[in-house]
Amino acid sequence: MAAPSDPLASLPSGVKFLLRSLHNLIPEKLTETNYPAWSLNVQTALSANLLLGWIDGHEAALAPTISKNDKTVPNPEYTSWTIVDTQIRACLLAVISPSVHKHARGFTTSAALWDDLAARYNSVSTAHVYQLRDKLHTLRKGTKTMTRYLDDMATILSDLDALKEEIPERDVVNAVIRGLPTEYSSFKQNIRMNNTTISLNQLSGWLISEEINLEMENKLSLTESTITEPRTTLLATNGRGRGRGGYRGRPSPGRGYNSGRGERNNGRPS
């Protein structure tokens, strides 16, 4: 029995790879709030497989017929173009959530579908940029580890980058420093007094080292206080013991007093 033919055999290799690896390349489906990141993932996946032209207009829709020798004949490339475009459109539909899917019906080309999704869900980008900028400048380390704090900052910057919003590195450095708690006051002052340009990577390395130093100092202080407290208690205990012992060691006033009285009584006239 002959082996069944591969239904994807006639497709370009890029399309076949995209279909087989779609959910690995684009793990998150499009929702009402994640368009920038989703769009970036889709464009990256298509570009890597030389298929970006089907959604950005460079591979425009072909006419089903062409003129040849003054005659209208079927366009030999139309069928191939349509198959590829349909597969890409199917891929797009497969990576959008049900709430978005209802707005993705009735489009005959992948470019038309892409443009509609961009117009509908990228319209909130400006407001989202303001929100992210505000989040960048109000982020605080608090009780988080330094690594977690820097990761949160990196996530905000990544979201801004997906919206094509560039933030000067100096502003990012200032935002990171501003979000540090009071125990980093000396570190913050040293950074602000430094006239040289500091990159975010440099600052991140210094902050992680500073966190380690502060933790070591806190542990050392705790150890010293633990040692000092028993010494203080011991000294106080010894002091009380010496007071009681001194009192017990004093000569009894009764004996001297009685002796004196006896001598004085002997001298009295009877």
Sequence and secondary structure as in RCSB ss.txt:
>XXXX:A:sequence
MAAPSDPLASLPSGVKFLLRSLHNLIPEKLTETNYPAWSLNVQTALSANLLLGWIDGHEAALAPTISKNDKTVPN
PEYTSWTIVDTQIRACLLAVISPSVHKHARGFTTSAALWDDLAARYNSVSTAHVYQLRDKLHTLRKGTKTMTRYL
DDMATILSDLDALKEEIPERDVVNAVIRGLPTEYSSFKQNIRMNNTTISLNQLSGWLISEEINLEMENKLSLTES
TITEPRTTLLATNGRGRGRGGYRGRPSPGRGYNSGRGERNNGRPS
>XXXX:A:secstr
      TTTTS HHHHHHHHHHHHHS S B SS HHHHHHHHHHHHHHTT THHHHSSS    SEEEETTEEEE 
TTHHHHHHHHHHHHHHHHHTB HHHHTTS S SSHHHHHHHHHHHHSTTHHHHHHHHHHHHHH   TTS HHHHH
HHHHHHHHHHHHTT    HHHHHHHHHHT  GGGHHHHHHHHH  S   HHHHHHHHHHHHHHHHHHHHHHHHHH
HHHHHHHHHHHHHHHHHHHHHHHHS  HHHHHHHHHHHHHHHS  
